[in-house]
Amino acid sequence: MGRILIVDDTMFMRTLLKNILFSGGHDIVGEAADGAEALARYQELKPDLVTMDVVMPKVNGIEALKAIKAADPAAKSSCVRRSARSRWSNLLSRAVREATSSNRSRPQRFSKK
């Protein structure tokens, strides 16, 4: 299936996404903890898809995706927003749409099994 780069500043979310995507048959080719690292890893690995958190230190996810798209207009990306209920949700949604191929809201709760 797809070769995916996971970008999130929290190890928990990177691990969660890695497990979900791996169980779906995808190959996780790398991880990054901020936008600056994401750009470097993208250029090194050339993944089929990048999942990117929006709010991160150094370079945020939107700016990182814009840089990736500028370097490779064919790049495919998905942005994971921290909260769908943020008071900035409309502005954030518009910015994410401009920078990404698709976007998803981060789950608010995780069920315990």
Buried (B, 14 or more C-beta within 10 A) or exposed (E): EBBBBBBBBEEEBBEBBBEEBEEEEBEBBBBBBBBBBBBEBBEEBEBBBBBBBBBBEEBBBBBBBBBBBEEEEEBBBBBBBBBEEBEEEEEBBEBBEEBBBEBEBBEEEEEEE
